Amino acid sequence: MESNREIVRDLKQLLAILNDGKEGYETSSEATDKIELKGLFLKFAAQRAFFANELKDHIAAHGGRAENEKGGVLGAMHRAWIDIKQALSSKEDKAILDAVATGEIAALQTYNRFIADYSDHADHIELLRRHRDGIQDALQEVYVLQSARQH
């Protein structure tokens, strides 16, 4: 069983991932010329902002402070969103979608790791599952768009 401080640390890691995702989607929306993609990316940016606010409330309930509004440097997650920035310079929708998918996969892996540790995260497991499911749904929409652009 983790201490409360360690649980807050875990939740802050998820908060950084959500903020990275929000920033990545906002940047992606600016890079594409397709209205359909702009709208989708802005929808997911807003979703990540909403998830982040929920997580901030939960961190506060655990006695932690969640003042950061920016993403973090979290290895694979950060590299995935850096890939988005590189893809954006090409303005190629396929490259943008590929980079977004990579970022979402990294986010899902982290959420799944914390959800699997049910005993440490029992009081917020439903929140984590709902966030994970939202990220999974976003990834499925990205896969559909990737598939459509390959034909």
N, CA, C and O of each residue as an XYZ file, in Angstrom:
604
protein
N       0.846     -1.185      0.000
C       0.000      0.000      0.000
C       0.887      1.243      0.000
O       1.774      1.393      0.841
N       0.633      2.114     -0.946
C       1.420      3.339     -1.048
C       0.968      4.348     -0.006
O      -0.172      4.325      0.457
N       1.881      5.225      0.347
C       1.517      6.319      1.234
C       0.708      7.344      0.448
O       0.711      7.349     -0.783
N       0.031      8.195      1.169
C      -0.761      9.241      0.527
C       0.112     10.107     -0.379
O      -0.319     10.514     -1.457
N       1.335     10.387      0.059
C       2.251     11.212     -0.739
C       2.568     10.530     -2.071
O       2.650     11.191     -3.106
N       2.744      9.212     -2.041
C       3.028      8.480     -3.272
C       1.804      8.432     -4.192
O       1.935      8.481     -5.415
N       0.627      8.337     -3.599
C      -0.597      8.363     -4.398
C      -0.736      9.720     -5.083
O      -1.070      9.783     -6.267
N      -0.484     10.798     -4.357
C      -0.530     12.141     -4.940
C       0.493     12.248     -6.067
O       0.205     12.843     -7.106
N       1.674     11.685     -5.877
C       2.703     11.693     -6.932
C       2.191     10.987     -8.185
O       2.369     11.484     -9.297
N       1.557      9.831     -8.005
C       0.994      9.101     -9.147
C      -0.055      9.946     -9.866
O      -0.063     10.033    -11.094
N      -0.935     10.562     -9.089
C      -1.994     11.370     -9.696
C      -1.418     12.582    -10.420
O      -1.941     12.998    -11.454
N      -0.349     13.145     -9.883
C       0.291     14.270    -10.571
C       0.934     13.816    -11.878
O       0.983     14.575    -12.845
N       1.419     12.594    -11.906
C       1.969     12.066    -13.155
C       0.858     11.981    -14.207
O       1.060     12.350    -15.364
N      -0.313     11.493    -13.795
C      -1.440     11.436    -14.720
C      -1.871     12.838    -15.147
O      -2.231     13.056    -16.304
N      -1.832     13.780    -14.217
C      -2.173     15.167    -14.536
C      -1.225     15.718    -15.600
O      -1.662     16.393    -16.532
N       0.058     15.435    -15.465
C       1.028     15.896    -16.463
C       0.736     15.273    -17.826
O       0.867     15.937    -18.854
N       0.344     14.011    -17.836
C      -0.003     13.332    -19.087
C      -1.218     13.996    -19.724
O      -1.245     14.226    -20.933
N      -2.216     14.302    -18.912
C      -3.405     14.965    -19.441
C      -3.060     16.331    -20.005
O      -3.557     16.718    -21.062
N      -2.208     17.059    -19.300
C      -1.796     18.380    -19.784
C      -0.977     18.262    -21.066
O      -1.126     19.078    -21.975
N      -0.108     17.244    -21.145
C       0.637     17.000    -22.386
C      -0.342     16.741    -23.538
O      -0.182     17.275    -24.636
N      -1.351     15.918    -23.269
C      -2.343     15.605    -24.296
C      -3.116     16.830    -24.741
O      -3.336     17.034    -25.935
N      -3.525     17.641    -23.790
C      -4.250     18.880    -24.107
C      -3.394     19.769    -25.001
O      -3.860     20.260    -26.028
N      -2.146     19.972    -24.607
C      -1.236     20.804    -25.405
C      -1.008     20.196    -26.786
O      -0.990     20.914    -27.786
N      -0.837     18.891    -26.844
C      -0.621     18.211    -28.126
C      -1.809     18.357    -29.055
O      -1.642     18.603    -30.250
N      -3.012     18.207    -28.509
C      -4.207     18.356    -29.337
C      -4.397     19.796    -29.794
O      -4.791     20.035    -30.935
N      -4.124     20.753    -28.918
C      -4.240     22.154    -29.327
C      -3.266     22.469    -30.455
O      -3.623     23.127    -31.432
N      -2.043     21.998    -30.311
C      -1.031     22.221    -31.337
C      -1.419     21.516    -32.632
O      -1.232     22.063    -33.720
N      -1.955     20.313    -32.518
C      -2.390     19.564    -33.698
C      -3.512     20.295    -34.433
O      -3.545     20.322    -35.664
N      -4.430     20.886    -33.669
C      -5.546     21.599    -34.308
C      -5.047     22.808    -35.093
O      -5.631     23.180    -36.112
N      -3.969     23.417    -34.615
C      -3.401     24.572    -35.311
C      -2.636     24.158    -36.563
O      -2.459     24.965    -37.475
N      -2.183     22.911    -36.613
C      -1.315     22.473    -37.699
C      -2.066     21.934    -38.905
O      -1.526     21.907    -40.011
N      -3.297     21.508    -38.703
C      -4.030     20.933    -39.823
C      -4.911     21.989    -40.481
O      -5.369     22.932    -39.836
N      -5.133     21.809    -41.762
C      -6.032     22.693    -42.491
C      -7.435     22.091    -42.590
O      -8.363     22.762    -43.041
N      -7.594     20.847    -42.178
C      -8.874     20.150    -42.275
C      -9.783     20.537    -41.108
O      -9.434     20.333    -39.945
N     -10.937     21.090    -41.429
C     -11.905     21.516    -40.406
C     -12.307     20.340    -39.530
O     -12.426     20.481    -38.313
N     -12.516     19.184    -40.141
C     -12.913     17.974    -39.408
C     -11.881     17.642    -38.326
O     -12.247     17.344    -37.190
N     -10.608     17.691    -38.674
C      -9.559     17.372    -37.712
C      -9.412     18.461    -36.663
O      -9.219     18.166    -35.483
N      -9.502     19.723    -37.082
C      -9.420     20.831    -36.117
C     -10.472     20.642    -35.028
O     -10.165     20.735    -33.840
N     -11.709     20.378    -35.434
C     -12.797     20.198    -34.480
C     -12.568     19.018    -33.551
O     -12.790     19.107    -32.344
N     -12.124     17.918    -34.131
C     -11.866     16.721    -33.332
C     -10.749     16.964    -32.326
O     -10.865     16.593    -31.158
N      -9.671     17.586    -32.782
C      -8.547     17.838    -31.892
C      -8.930     18.806    -30.775
O      -8.509     18.631    -29.631
N      -9.723     19.817    -31.097
C     -10.159     20.760    -30.053
C     -11.105     20.091    -29.064
O     -11.084     20.402    -27.873
N     -11.933     19.173    -29.554
C     -12.822     18.413    -28.661
C     -12.000     17.591    -27.664
O     -12.310     17.555    -26.473
N     -10.953     16.936    -28.162
C     -10.128     16.120    -27.276
C      -9.272     16.980    -26.350
O      -8.994     16.575    -25.222
N      -8.853     18.154    -26.805
C      -8.116     19.079    -25.922
C      -9.018     19.499    -24.765
O      -8.581     19.540    -23.614
N     -10.276     19.810    -25.072
C     -11.225     20.201    -24.021
C     -11.488     19.035    -23.068
O     -11.607     19.232    -21.858
N     -11.576     17.836    -23.610
C     -11.778     16.655    -22.768
C     -10.614     16.474    -21.806
O     -10.819     16.202    -20.624
N      -9.389     16.626    -22.311
C      -8.217     16.484    -21.442
C      -8.200     17.571    -20.370
O      -7.821     17.304    -19.230
N      -8.602     18.784    -20.718
C      -8.669     19.865    -19.724
C      -9.694     19.524    -18.645
O      -9.447     19.758    -17.462
N     -10.831     18.978    -19.038
C     -11.858     18.573    -18.075
C     -11.328     17.465    -17.171
O     -11.496     17.520    -15.953
N     -10.684     16.449    -17.772
C     -10.105     15.367    -16.984
C      -9.068     15.918    -16.002
O      -9.016     15.495    -14.847
N      -8.245     16.861    -16.465
C      -7.214     17.447    -15.604
C      -7.842     18.159    -14.411
O      -7.345     18.045    -13.291
N      -8.926     18.891    -14.641
C      -9.597     19.572    -13.530
C     -10.157     18.575    -12.525
O     -10.078     18.797    -11.317
N     -10.719     17.484    -13.015
C     -11.205     16.442    -12.100
C     -10.055     15.874    -11.269
O     -10.193     15.662    -10.064
N      -8.934     15.635    -11.919
C      -7.787     15.074    -11.216
C      -7.232     16.062    -10.199
O      -6.833     15.666     -9.104
N      -7.204     17.339    -10.549
C      -6.741     18.368     -9.608
C      -7.597     18.358     -8.345
O      -7.072     18.455     -7.235
N      -8.908     18.243     -8.510
C      -9.808     18.179     -7.358
C      -9.492     16.966     -6.490
O      -9.514     17.042     -5.261
N      -9.201     15.859     -7.141
C      -8.905     14.639     -6.389
C      -7.552     14.734     -5.687
O      -7.390     14.249     -4.567
N      -6.594     15.354     -6.346
C      -5.282     15.562     -5.716
C      -5.448     16.439     -4.480
O      -4.858     16.164     -3.435
N      -6.244     17.483     -4.598
C      -6.500     18.369     -3.455
C      -7.184     17.608     -2.326
O      -6.875     17.827     -1.155
N      -8.105     16.719     -2.667
C      -8.792     15.921     -1.650
C      -7.812     15.021     -0.894
O      -8.060     14.647      0.252
N      -6.706     14.681     -1.543
C      -5.659     13.880     -0.901
C      -4.611     14.747     -0.231
O      -3.586     14.246      0.231
N      -4.865     16.042     -0.176
C      -3.948     16.943      0.506
C      -2.796     17.438     -0.351
O      -1.884     18.094      0.151
N      -2.830     17.128     -1.638
C      -1.757     17.567     -2.532
C      -2.109     18.876     -3.209
O      -3.252     19.331     -3.168
N      -1.114     19.466     -3.829
C      -1.310     20.696     -4.596
C      -1.047     20.369     -6.055
O      -0.059     19.718     -6.395
N      -1.944     20.830     -6.907
C      -1.832     20.552     -8.344
C      -1.898     21.858     -9.103
O      -2.862     22.145     -9.813
N      -0.854     22.638     -8.936
C      -0.850     23.963     -9.542
C      -0.336     23.977    -10.972
O      -0.492     24.980    -11.668
N       0.273     22.886    -11.429
C       0.859     22.918    -12.770
C      -0.226     22.897    -13.845
O      -1.208     22.161    -13.748
N      -0.026     23.704    -14.846
C      -0.943     23.759    -15.979
C      -0.276     23.210    -17.226
O      -0.903     23.119    -18.282
N       0.966     22.850    -17.110
C       1.724     22.355    -18.261
C       1.957     20.866    -18.098
O       1.842     20.309    -17.006
N       2.283     20.249    -19.199
C       2.627     18.840    -19.164
C       4.004     18.645    -18.564
O       4.677     19.604    -18.185
N       4.399     17.426    -18.486
C       5.682     17.127    -17.881
C       6.611     16.422    -18.841
O       6.232     16.070    -19.958
N       7.813     16.227    -18.396
C       8.775     15.462    -19.173
C       8.719     14.039    -18.634
O       9.382     13.704    -17.652
N       7.922     13.213    -19.288
C       7.674     11.861    -18.787
C       8.125     10.800    -19.785
O       7.378      9.878    -20.111
N       9.322     10.942    -20.248
C       9.875      9.907    -21.109
C       9.078      9.716    -22.383
O       8.975     10.631    -23.200
N       8.515      8.529    -22.555
C       7.825      8.171    -23.799
C       6.667      9.103    -24.096
O       6.429      9.466    -25.248
N       5.951      9.488    -23.057
C       4.808     10.379    -23.272
C       5.277     11.700    -23.844
O       4.713     12.191    -24.821
N       6.287     12.269    -23.253
C       6.795     13.553    -23.732
C       7.346     13.413    -25.145
O       7.111     14.273    -25.995
N       8.076     12.336    -25.396
C       8.619     12.128    -26.741
C       7.503     11.987    -27.762
O       7.641     12.443    -28.897
N       6.403     11.364    -27.376
C       5.282     11.201    -28.310
C       4.728     12.555    -28.728
O       4.443     12.773    -29.906
N       4.576     13.458    -27.777
C       4.039     14.772    -28.136
C       5.087     15.626    -28.835
O       4.731     16.530    -29.591
N       6.357     15.366    -28.605
C       7.408     16.039    -29.382
C       7.314     15.571    -30.830
O       7.494     16.364    -31.754
N       7.030     14.282    -31.029
C       6.835     13.758    -32.380
C       5.695     14.485    -33.081
O       5.755     14.734    -34.285
N       4.658     14.823    -32.323
C       3.547     15.570    -32.911
C       4.055     16.907    -33.417
O       3.737     17.311    -34.535
N       4.836     17.591    -32.607
C       5.349     18.895    -33.019
C       6.172     18.782    -34.288
O       6.102     19.652    -35.156
N       6.952     17.713    -34.400
C       7.731     17.513    -35.620
C       6.818     17.199    -36.800
O       7.038     17.683    -37.910
N       5.790     16.383    -36.553
C       4.852     16.040    -37.617
C       4.097     17.270    -38.089
O       3.765     17.396    -39.268
N       3.831     18.172    -37.159
C       3.052     19.352    -37.494
C       3.761     20.243    -38.494
O       3.127     20.895    -39.324
N       5.077     20.264    -38.406
C       5.819     21.125    -39.320
C       5.611     20.687    -40.764
O       5.741     21.499    -41.680
N       5.290     19.420    -40.978
C       5.043     18.919    -42.329
C       3.613     19.211    -42.785
O       3.322     19.178    -43.980
N       2.724     19.496    -41.833
C       1.304     19.736    -42.106
C       0.644     18.543    -42.803
O      -0.388     18.700    -43.456
N       1.228     17.367    -42.668
C       0.644     16.167    -43.247
C      -0.262     15.522    -42.213
O       0.180     15.158    -41.124
N      -1.541     15.384    -42.566
C      -2.507     14.844    -41.619
C      -2.149     13.440    -41.158
O      -2.340     13.108    -39.988
N      -1.633     12.615    -42.055
C      -1.272     11.253    -41.652
C      -0.193     11.287    -40.570
O      -0.284     10.556    -39.584
N       0.821     12.126    -40.747
C       1.892     12.223    -39.751
C       1.353     12.732    -38.417
O       1.759     12.262    -37.355
N       0.436     13.696    -38.482
C      -0.164     14.239    -37.257
C      -0.965     13.149    -36.545
O      -0.837     12.968    -35.334
N      -1.789     12.426    -37.302
C      -2.609     11.362    -36.702
C      -1.729     10.254    -36.122
O      -2.027      9.721    -35.053
N      -0.658      9.908    -36.817
C       0.251      8.876    -36.303
C       0.864      9.316    -34.974
O       0.957      8.524    -34.036
N       1.277     10.573    -34.899
C       1.884     11.078    -33.671
C       0.868     11.153    -32.543
O       1.189     10.834    -31.398
N      -0.363     11.574    -32.855
C      -1.426     11.627    -31.848
C      -1.687     10.217    -31.303
O      -1.821     10.031    -30.093
N      -1.759      9.231    -32.196
C      -1.994      7.847    -31.764
C      -0.889      7.379    -30.821
O      -1.166      6.729    -29.813
N       0.350      7.703    -31.142
C       1.474      7.326    -30.277
C       1.320      7.939    -28.885
O       1.550      7.268    -27.880
N       0.930      9.214    -28.828
C       0.717      9.876    -27.541
C      -0.396      9.225    -26.742
O      -0.274      9.044    -25.530
N      -1.477      8.876    -27.417
C      -2.599      8.253    -26.717
C      -2.248      6.859    -26.209
O      -2.670      6.470    -25.120
N      -1.484      6.114    -26.984
C      -1.058      4.783    -26.541
C      -0.204      4.900    -25.278
O      -0.372      4.118    -24.343
N       0.699      5.859    -25.248
C       1.539      6.068    -24.057
C       0.675      6.455    -22.860
O       0.922      5.988    -21.748
N      -0.336      7.302    -23.071
C      -1.232      7.692    -21.975
C      -2.000      6.480    -21.456
O      -2.134      6.297    -20.247
N      -2.500      5.657    -22.367
C      -3.248      4.463    -21.961
C      -2.378      3.515    -21.144
O      -2.840      2.944    -20.156
N      -1.144      3.349    -21.544
C      -0.245      2.456    -20.802
C      -0.082      2.929    -19.364
O      -0.086      2.114    -18.441
N       0.059      4.226    -19.165
C       0.228      4.751    -17.806
C      -1.060      4.585    -17.012
O      -1.025      4.131    -15.869
N      -2.191      4.944    -17.597
C      -3.466      4.768    -16.904
C      -3.668      3.300    -16.540
O      -4.055      2.990    -15.413
N      -3.412      2.404    -17.476
C      -3.604      0.975    -17.195
C      -2.715      0.488    -16.064
O      -3.126     -0.355    -15.267
N      -1.501      1.014    -15.991
C      -0.595      0.623    -14.899
C      -1.173      1.032    -13.542
O      -1.143      0.250    -12.592
N      -1.694      2.244    -13.455
C      -2.258      2.698    -12.176
C      -3.580      1.997    -11.859
O      -3.869      1.713    -10.697
N      -4.373      1.721    -12.880
C      -5.641      1.013    -12.653
C      -5.372     -0.413    -12.181
O      -6.116     -0.942    -11.355
N      -4.322     -1.035    -12.694
C      -3.976     -2.393    -12.280
C      -3.572     -2.443    -10.809
O      -3.691     -3.486    -10.166
N      -3.099     -1.325    -10.277
C      -2.702     -1.234     -8.880
C      -3.912     -0.779     -8.056
O      -3.889      0.261     -7.398
N      -4.952     -1.584     -8.116
C      -6.249     -1.220     -7.538
C      -6.163     -0.857     -6.058
O      -6.830      0.079     -5.617
N      -5.357     -1.576     -5.287
C      -5.329     -1.336     -3.838
C      -4.849      0.071     -3.505
O      -5.309      0.661     -2.528
N      -3.930      0.621     -4.301
C      -3.424      1.960     -4.023
C      -4.331      3.063     -4.564
O      -4.262      4.209     -4.120
N      -5.168      2.712     -5.511
C      -5.975      3.736     -6.177
C      -7.478      3.433     -6.079
O      -8.258      3.884     -6.917
N      -7.873      2.683     -5.072
C      -9.264      2.241     -4.950
C     -10.246      3.403     -4.848
O     -11.332      3.339     -5.424
N      -9.887      4.457     -4.131
C     -10.861      5.534     -3.925
C     -11.076      6.396     -5.161
O     -12.011      7.196     -5.196
N     -10.235      6.248     -6.168
C     -10.435      7.014     -7.400
C     -10.363      6.125     -8.640
O     -10.113      6.613     -9.742
N     -10.581      4.823     -8.461
C     -10.465      3.881     -9.575
C     -11.493      4.177    -10.670
O     -11.184      4.070    -11.856
N     -12.703      4.544    -10.278
C     -13.726      4.834    -11.293
C     -13.359      6.068    -12.109
O     -13.586      6.101    -13.318
N     -12.799      7.076    -11.461
C     -12.331      8.268    -12.161
C     -11.247      7.883    -13.172
O     -11.294      8.312    -14.325
N     -10.280      7.082    -12.747
C      -9.208      6.663    -13.644
C      -9.739      5.826    -14.798
O      -9.297      5.977    -15.937
N     -10.679      4.954    -14.505
C     -11.263      4.129    -15.578
C     -12.017      4.994    -16.586
O     -11.930      4.762    -17.792
N     -12.747      5.979    -16.101
C     -13.503      6.860    -17.002
C     -12.548      7.663    -17.884
O     -12.784      7.815    -19.082
N     -11.479      8.170    -17.293
C     -10.477      8.890    -18.084
C      -9.851      7.963    -19.123
O      -9.737      8.313    -20.298
N      -9.449      6.778    -18.674
C      -8.836      5.814    -19.596
C      -9.778      5.475    -20.741
O      -9.356      5.390    -21.894
N     -11.049      5.281    -20.423
C     -12.021      4.945    -21.468
C     -12.187      6.102    -22.454
O     -12.353      5.875    -23.652
N     -12.144      7.333    -21.961
C     -12.221      8.497    -22.845
C     -11.014      8.571    -23.766
O     -11.147      8.892    -24.947
N      -9.842      8.277    -23.229
C      -8.626      8.272    -24.041
C      -8.695      7.142    -25.072
O      -8.310      7.323    -26.227
N      -9.183      5.988    -24.647
C      -9.330      4.848    -25.565
C     -10.302      5.191    -26.690
O     -10.047      4.859    -27.847
N     -11.412      5.849    -26.366
C     -12.375      6.258    -27.396
C     -11.741      7.239    -28.382
O     -11.963      7.150    -29.589
N     -10.952      8.174    -27.856
C     -10.258      9.134    -28.725
C      -9.301      8.390    -29.659
O      -9.232      8.692    -30.850
N      -8.576      7.431    -29.122
C      -7.641      6.660    -29.936
C      -8.384      5.904    -31.038
O      -7.905      5.822    -32.169
N      -9.541      5.357    -30.711
C     -10.328      4.644    -31.734
C     -10.742      5.588    -32.860
O     -10.707      5.210    -34.031
N     -11.133      6.816    -32.511
C     -11.494      7.796    -33.550
C     -10.284      8.132    -34.410
O     -10.412      8.283    -35.625
N      -9.126      8.249    -33.799
C      -7.899      8.518    -34.548
C      -7.605      7.348    -35.487
O      -7.228      7.564    -36.639
N      -7.771      6.115    -35.012
C      -7.545      4.941    -35.865
C      -8.473      4.958    -37.075
O      -8.047      4.652    -38.189
N      -9.735      5.314    -36.862
C     -10.688      5.393    -37.969
C     -10.220      6.420    -38.998
O     -10.262      6.165    -40.201
N      -9.781      7.564    -38.526
C      -9.301      8.611    -39.436
C      -8.023      8.167    -40.152
O      -7.850      8.454    -41.337
N      -7.131      7.475    -39.450
C      -5.926      6.969    -40.086
C      -6.289      5.992    -41.208
O      -5.738      6.054    -42.307
N      -7.212      5.105    -40.912
C      -7.638      4.115    -41.897
C      -8.258      4.775    -43.127
O      -7.995      4.371    -44.260
N      -9.076      5.786    -42.891
C      -9.738      6.494    -43.988
C      -8.719      7.195    -44.888
O      -8.935      7.315    -46.094
N      -7.621      7.652    -44.310
C      -6.610      8.386    -45.090
C      -5.663      7.449    -45.830
O      -4.884      7.897    -46.672
N      -5.721      6.154    -45.525
C      -4.852      5.200    -46.205
C      -5.498      4.683    -47.486
O      -4.833      4.066    -48.318
N      -6.789      4.934    -47.639
C      -7.486      4.404    -48.824
C      -7.630      5.433    -49.894
O      -8.192      5.149    -50.951
